[in-house]
Amino acid sequence: MKPQVFGQIKKEYDVFYKDLLRNGKLPLWSTGKGFWGGVIADEVYEAFKRINLHKHKTFIDLGSGDGKVVLIAALFCKRAVGIEMDNELFRKAMEMQIKLNIPNALFYNNDFYDHSIRDFDVVFTYPDTPMHRGLEKKLLNELTGKLVHYGHHFHPQNLKEEDKFLVNGNLFTVYSR
Ligand SMILES: C[S@@+](CC[C@H](N)C(=O)[O-])C[C@H]1O[C@@H](n2cnc3c(N)ncnc32)[C@H](O)[C@@H]1O
């Protein structure tokens, strides 16, 4: 769980968000096919502890944005993967990975519909579109592990809810097929 590295992750991302704000940009933007907005690092770290993420080997974030969730997951799992179609966010994730020296994370700059999620122990989503537009179908076909869903919005309708809890008022729900 490496609390010291987690502290460094938080610090580096805070610098990134402050730089954006200083340049008149909010840390959220449209990415063409989707919309980027980041999670709160402390909430995700707490949730990963609560679901015993360290007992799982592989993790994937579908639409990994600036890579923060993947780098935090890499503190718990053997391999953490992120897929993001936005070039700028993908580059930022790689830059952070190198800066923070976290070797067991892997980022891809493309569409997550082109990647199979079979055999991943934990699949994470902070969705930017309703599930019925395609993601739920992919999950129903390919999910072999657990889905960790962040947020009150865009929940799947046909997966089995296994657990749900709030961290600072934000909802985490764990599903399986
Ligand atoms: C709400 S953000 C979540 C970012 C990150 N997971 C986090 O929690 O901090 C959703 C991200 O998914 C990306 N995205 C949406 N559809 C995608 C697709 N089909 N393939 C790859 N990335 C996608 C968007 O570009 C955006 O960065």
The ligand as an ORCA input file, in Angstrom:
! r2SCAN-3c Opt
* xyz 0 1
  C     -14.543     10.640    -16.000
  S     -12.948     10.369    -16.706
  C     -12.198      9.253    -15.548
  C     -10.679      9.354    -15.530
  C      -9.991      8.394    -14.555
  N     -10.484      7.056    -14.665
  C     -10.182      8.853    -13.148
  O     -11.051      8.267    -12.496
  O      -9.503      9.781    -12.696
  C     -13.372      9.306    -18.089
  C     -12.208      9.100    -19.060
  O     -12.528      8.049    -19.956
  C     -11.980      8.362    -21.234
  N     -12.698      7.555    -22.226
  C     -14.046      7.582    -22.499
  N     -14.347      6.664    -23.446
  C     -13.171      6.043    -23.766
  C     -12.847      4.989    -24.683
  N     -13.791      4.391    -25.418
  N     -11.561      4.605    -24.757
  C     -10.585      5.198    -23.989
  N     -10.838      6.201    -23.117
  C     -12.125      6.614    -22.999
  C     -12.212      9.861    -21.367
  O     -11.346     10.424    -22.333
  C     -11.899     10.331    -19.927
  O     -10.551     10.674    -19.782
*
